[in-house]
């Protein structure tokens, strides 16, 4: 939240916190040794990404995307790469 506030965005605090908590919860559940959270903004939108750092396949989180949409994401997704699973959401600011 602090970074979004530094960038001049204060209107979407509740949605940003809810989305970040959900993304981190999923990344932690993957069982990796660490979790990274990344934040970017462009055109009054924020991209929030959590990376699990657990290589290999992970359980499908079928309810995740509807949950993220319900929390305010205008776009969201998940993908897996060598460095682990990325779960992400875009939020209008």
TAGIUR-V643167 format. One line per field, one symbol per residue. burial: + if it has 9 or more other ideal C-beta (glycine too) atoms within 8 Angstrom, else -. Layout:
burial: ???
This chain:
burial: ---++---+--++-++++++-+++-++--+-+--+-+++-+---++++++++++---+--+--++-+++-+++--+-+-----++++++++-+
